[in-house]
Amino acid sequence: MGAHCCTSSGQIRFITQDTGGSDSEGESENEVVDPSPLASVVDANPSNKKIMESDIYALVMQSSGRWTDKKWLSKFSPTVPNFIAQRQLGLKRQCQFTHGDRCVLNSRFLPCCDLEIASYHRKKAFCGIYSENGDVFLSACQDQFIRVYDTRKENFKLIKTIKARDVGWSVLDTAFSPDGLYAAYSSWSDCIHLCSIYEDDDKHEALHFDPGDHSFCIFSLMFSSDNKEILGGANDGHLYVYDRESNQRTLKIKAHDDDVNTVRFADASSQIMYSGGDDGLCKVWDRRTLREERPVPVGIMAGHCDGITYIDTKGDARFFVSNSKDQTMKLWDVRCFSNQEGIEATKKVVSSQQWDYRWQKAPRRMTKKRDLEGDTSVMTYRGHCVLHTLIRCKFSPEASTGQRYIYTGCATGSVVVYDILTGKIVRKLNGHSSCVRDVSWHPYKNNIISTSWDGTLRLWYYNDNNAYTLEDCEKRVKHSDCSTKKTAKVKKTKRNSFPTLYN
């Protein structure tokens, strides 16, 4: 069986007749993954000069409650008893906790303990996401099964197992429909598949993208907010849009010079789209001006030194974060595009890369700080490893944290949580024995579920035997000055259920 070496965009890829093309995720029965990747190098003094001058600084400070608690930090630590005391003294507006107050309190109870909640017998788990309301969790594994779990009432109960169809190597991405009734998944196939997630509906159909006569894979997909379209990014460098009402592909545009690893709708309007590829560039697209014959992005962000693995949007069509094989995350403002010199500088450095992130350690030069010409990113985050696969990064939820954090998986088997404004690591959750590819923070609770290549799902939650529960603190405020230090133990849990969290 013939094979040759391809170095497109600086990546070394071994291509056989089985794959028919290059791929970011790898599709080899003889795949070798280094069990001990180069340890991540933490940036002890991240520069936050740019972000201090950006609009996002004020937005996050306000949404996470850090504007309002400043005058009290000098006199009180932001604890539950002190917040209750302030409320009873009439120092809280309308005598109730604001959204910012809840976010400040939640920041004191970030996940720190773990519980294995599912094991797939050493088969690599690739995807794991909460639904929009947090009632359902969906996972996809290399064993070709998609599993649906009910997470209501502090449970983690398997309610449906779906056998994935037409899987070339593994299910590589999944997405919930906005109504929460269906899920789409992709693999090495000319189509993606749409299936129902509840037992009373057995819908499971193929949605054909008709890409051509080459080996094809949608690496990333997402539903539009109106549930009418599905956006996909593929290994042929194109963006695809599938119309669910007409049951056909309605848009195909050449977007990147290499694999498109990640796509996202910027906000609920679904008019602005983001894409990131192995060419190291992030691009912004406007549906209202797109034409297949002459696809022109609204703007391009340059500054990464290697391919982009994932993009997540803040949801305001202004800011997004990207993860990269150059071992960094970057925060971007879509109003600050790179000039042509910056774009060429990124293309040049990416094309000079001569290592393969799928089975090689990251070169030591990747651990050094390097600011490329034309880098318009607002902030750069260092301290995690991006190896082996397209590792995801995301914003923390608005409801519980005010999007104060960004978090990512890591090739060392960790979940890394950064403070978005300081760039410092506030949590590094170690527990997996292999690469963590996907991470999902519950939309309303301080729970994170990590999905790992060691074949397990782990629930990360807060647990401190010296923690106060809200109920205990309210009782104590009524009868004391809140200075007596008694403890309230966190409620114990069964192995097949979530811990009860007081946040």
N, C-alpha and C positions, 0 to 999 in steps of 0.2 A: 504494500500500500504506500503510495507516494506521499511525500511531505516536503514542505519547504518553509523557509523562515520569512516572515513579513515584519517590517519595522515601521509601519505607518504610524505617524504621530508619535514616534519615539517608543512604541511598545513592541516588544519582541513576541510574536505569536507564531506558534507552530500549527500549520494548517494541514489537515489530511482530507482525504476524499469523503470522510464521514461528515465533517462539519461543513465543507464547501465554502468556508469563509472565515473571517476573523471574528472573535467574540470577546467581550469584556468579562463575562462570567466564567468562561472556560467550559469546554465540553469534551473532556478526555477521560477515558476509562483509566488511564495511567497517570492521572493528575497527582502531583506531589505538592503537598503544602508543608512549608517549614513549620514545625511545631513550636519553635521558639523565635518569633519575630523580634526584630530590634525593638528594645524597650522604648516606649514613648518618652520623649524629652519634654518636660514641662517648662513652659516659659515663666520664669519666676517674676519677671517684670514686664508684663505686656503693656504696650503703649496704647493708651486710650484717648490720645489727644484728638483724633479725628471724631470719635464718637461723642466726646464732650461738646463738640461744636455742631453736632448733627441734631436734627429734630427728634430722632429716636430717643435721645437721652431724656428729654422732657416727657415724651410719651410713656416710656417705661417707668420713669420715676413716679409719674402720676398714677398710672394704672396699677403699679405694684404697691402703692401706698407709702412710698418713701419720701414724698414731699410732706405729707401730713404728719409723719411721726418724728420729724427732725427736732422740734422744740422739746419733745418729751424724752428723746434719747439721752439728753444731758441729765435728766432727773430720774427717769425710769428706763429699765430695760424693756424691750417689747415682748413682755410675757402675757399669758392669758390673765393671771391675777391682776396685773397692772392695768390692762385694757379694761377689765371689768370695773376696777376701782375708778378709772377715769369716767366710764359711762355713768356710774352711780353718782359721781360728783357733778354730773352735768357738763363734763368737759368734752363729751362726744356729741356731735351734731345730731339733733333729733333723738338723742339718748339711745342710739343704736350703733351697731358696728357697720361701717361702710364697707364697700367692696375692697378698698385699699387696706382697711384694718384686717380683713380676713386674709388678704395676700401677705401682709406683714407677719401675721401669726403662722400662716402655713409655711413661710420660709424657715421657721424654727423647727418644723417637723418634716423636713425632707426625708425621703426614703433612705434607710440605712441598713435594714435587715432584709434577708432574702428567704424565699420558700420555693422549692421546686414544685411546680404545679402540673407539669406534663413532661413525659419522656417518650421519645420516639425511637428507642433502641439504637442509639448511636447514628441514626440517619440525620443528615444535616437539615436543620430547620432554617428556612430562608425568610419567611415573612410572618409578621405578627402584628395585627392592628386592632385597636378598639373601634367600635362603631361611633358615630357622631354623638350619640347619647350615652355611650359607655355601657349599654346593657348587653352587648354582644362582643365577643372577641373572636377573631378569625386568624387561623394559622395555616401555613403551607409548608410542606416538608418534602425532602427529596424522595420519600417513599411514594410520592405521587398522590397523596391524600391531602385534602383540605378539610380542616376540622373547625366546627363552629361551637363555641362555648357560650353558655348563659352566665353572665357575670352579675346578675341582679341579686339583691339580698345577700351580699357578701359571699356569693357562691362562685365556683368555677366548674360548671357542670357541662359535660359534653352532650350536645343535643343533636348534632348531625355530623356525619362523615361523608364527604363527597369524593368520589374517585375522579381525579383529574383526567382529562382526555388529551390525546395527542401531545404527550409530554416528551420532549426530546432529551432533556437532561434533568431538569427540575422545574417546578413552578418558580418563576423568578419575580413576579410581582402580583399583587392583589389590590383590589379597591372595592369599597362599599359604595353602593348606589345611595344618593341622598335620602331616599325614602327608607333606607335600612332593610329593604326586602331582598335585595339581590347583591351578588358579588361578582366581579369580573376577575379573571386571572389570565396570565400570559406565560408562554414558554417558547421553546424553539419550534415555532409553528407559523404557518401563513395566516393564522387567525387567533383571536382571543376567544375565551369562552365566558358566557354569562350563565350563572346558576342561582337558583333560589337558596336561601339560607335556612328556611324553616321546613319542618317535616311535611306540612300539609300542601306543599308545592314542589313538584319534581322537575321544574323547568331547568333545562341544561342544554344550551344551544351554542353553536359556533358563529362568531361574527367575523366574516372574511374581509381581510384588508387588501387582498390582491396585489401583493408587492412586486411580483415578477418571478423570474425563474432561478433565484438564488436562495441559499439558506437564509432564513429570516427569523428574527426574534424581536418582539416588543419587550424592551427592558423595563419600561416604566409606563404606567397608565393611570388615568384619573377621570372620574365622571365630572361633567359640568354640573353647576349648582341646580339647574332646572331639570336634570336627569335626562336630557334629550341627546347628549353627545358624550363620546368617550375620546379623550385625548391620549395619544400614544407616541412614544419615542422609540426608534428602532435602530438596529445594527447597520442599516444601510445609509445612515446619516440623515434620515428624513423624519419629519413630524407627520403624524396621521390623525385625522379626525373622522370618527365613525358616527353617522347619524342613526340613532335608534328608531326614529319614526319611519324613515325611508328604508331602513335596514341595508345601508350601503356606505361605503367610504365616500366622504364628500370633499376631503381635502388631503393632498399629499404635497409637501413642500421640502425642498432640499434645504436643510437647516445647518448642518455641521459637516466638516471635512472628514469626520470619523464617526464612530458609534455615538448615537444619542442615548446617554445612560439615564437621563432623568428629565421629566417634564412636569409642569405644574400650572394650573390656572391661578392667576394672581389674587383673585378675590371672587366674591359671589356673582359678579356680573359675567364672569367667564369670557370676557372680551380680551383681556391681557393674559399672555401666556409666557412662561419662562422655560428655557431649555438649557441643558448642560451636556457637554460631550467630551469625548476623549481628546479633542483638540485643545482642551484646557480653557475654553471660552464659555461664558454664560450669555445667553441672548434673550432679549425681550421682544415679543411679537404682539401685534395688535390685529385681532381677527378682522376688524372693519377695513383694514387696508391690505390684507393678504391676498396675493394672487399666485396661483401655482406656477404660471409661466415666468414670473419675476418676483420671487419671494425676498423681501427686504425687511430685516428686523428693524424695530424702532431704535434699538441701541444694543451695544455689545459691552460686556464687562470683562476686562482682562486684568490679570494679576496673579492667577494661579500658575504654578510651574509644572503642572501635570494634569492629567484628565480629571474631569468632574465626575463624582460618583453619585451625588444626590443633591437635590435642591428642595428646600421647604420655604413656603411663603408665610409671612406674618399675617396675611389675610387682608392687608390694606392697600394692595397694589402699589406699594412704595418700597417695602423692605423685604429682602429674602436672604437666606443663609445657604451657603454651598459647602459641601464636603469634597475633598480632593485627595488624589493619590500622592500629592506633595506633602501629605501629613498635616494639613491645616484645614480649618474651617474659616470662611470669610463671610462677613455681613456686608450687604450691598444696599445702596440707595439707588433706585431705578432712575432718579433724576440726574445721576452723575455717571455718564457714560465715559468709556475710555476713548482716547483719540486713536488715529490710525497707527501712530508710532507705538503706542502701548499694545495694540492688538498684534502687531508684527513682532514685538518683543516677546509676548507670550507664545506665539506660534513658534518662534525660533527656539526658545528654551524647551518647549514641549517636544519638538522634533529631535532635540539633542539627547533626550532620555533613552538610555540603552539598558533598561532593566524591565522585568516583567513582574508586576505586583502580585500576580496570582500565586507564584511559588518562590519568589526571591524576597530577601529582606530589603527594606528600604535603604537606599544608599545613605551614607552618613551625611552627605551634602544636603539631604532633605531636612536634616535636623537643625540646620543653621538658618538664622533669620536672613531673609533676602527680599528686598523690596524691588519689584520690577518697575521699569519705566511705564507710566500710564496706569498703574494700579490705583483704581478709584474706590477700592473697598473701604468701608467705614471702620472695620475692626478685623483683626486676624487672631484666631484662637489656636494655640498649640498645646499638646499634651495627650493626644490619642494617636493610635496607629490605624492607618487605612491600608489594609493588605488583604489579599486572597479573593475579595468579592466587593460588590458595590455597597459599602457600608452606609447606612442612613444617618442623617442628623435632622433634628426637629426643634421647633420652638416649644417651650412648655406652655400649658394651657392658660388661656386668659382668665377663666373663671376662678382658678385656685391660686395662680401665681402672678397674674398680670403680665404674663410672658416675660418674666424677669430672667428666665434662664433659657439656654439652648443646651441640648443634650445629644449624645451620639453613642453609637456602638463603637467597639474597639477590637482590633485583631488580637489583643492580648487577653480577651475574654472579659473585658470590663464594660461598664456603662459609665460614661464620663459626663458630668453636669457642670457647665460653665455659667458664671454670672455674665450676662450679656453686656453689661456696661463696664465691668472691670477686666474681663477676659480671664479671670482667675478660676481655677477649678474649685467648686464648692462641695462636690461629692465625686468620689471614684469608687464605684460599686464593683467589688471583685467577687466572683463566685463561679463563673463558667470556666471550663477547661479548654475552650476553643473560642474562635472568633465570634463576637456578637455582631450579627448582620443587621438586625432590625430592633428598634426600641419603640415603645408606645406608652405614653403617659395618659392615665385616665383623664377624661375631660373635666371631671369635677372633684376627684379625690387625689390624694397624694400617693398614688400607686403607679409604679412603672413596671411593665412586663418586658423582659428582654428575650430575644429569640436568637438562639446560638447554634453554631455548627457542631456543638457537642451533643445535639439532639434533644435539648431540653428547653423548656420555658421556665423562667424564674420570675416570681413576683417580688418586687422590692417595695418595702413599706417601712413606716416609722415605728420603732418600738423602743421605749426607754422606761425602765422600771421607776425612774424618778420623775416621770412626766405627769403633769396634772391633766385630768380630764376637765372639759368645760363645765360639766355638772358639778364636779367636786369644788372647782374654783368658785363658782357662783354661790355655793353653800358657804364656803369659807369666808367670802367677802362679807356676807351678812352677819357673821359672828366674830370676825377678827379683822385685823389690819392687813391681812394678806402677807404678813412677814413671817409667820410661823411656817416652817418647812417640813410638812408632812408629804408623803408620797402617795401616789395613786397608781397602782399597777395596771398595765395595759391588759385587756381581756385576752385570755388564752384562746387559741383557735384549733380546730381540727385540721388535719393535713389537707383535706379536700375542700376547704373553704378559705375565703380571704380572712386575714386578721381584721378585727374591728379597730378602726383607726379613729383617733380623736383629733381632728384637725379643723 
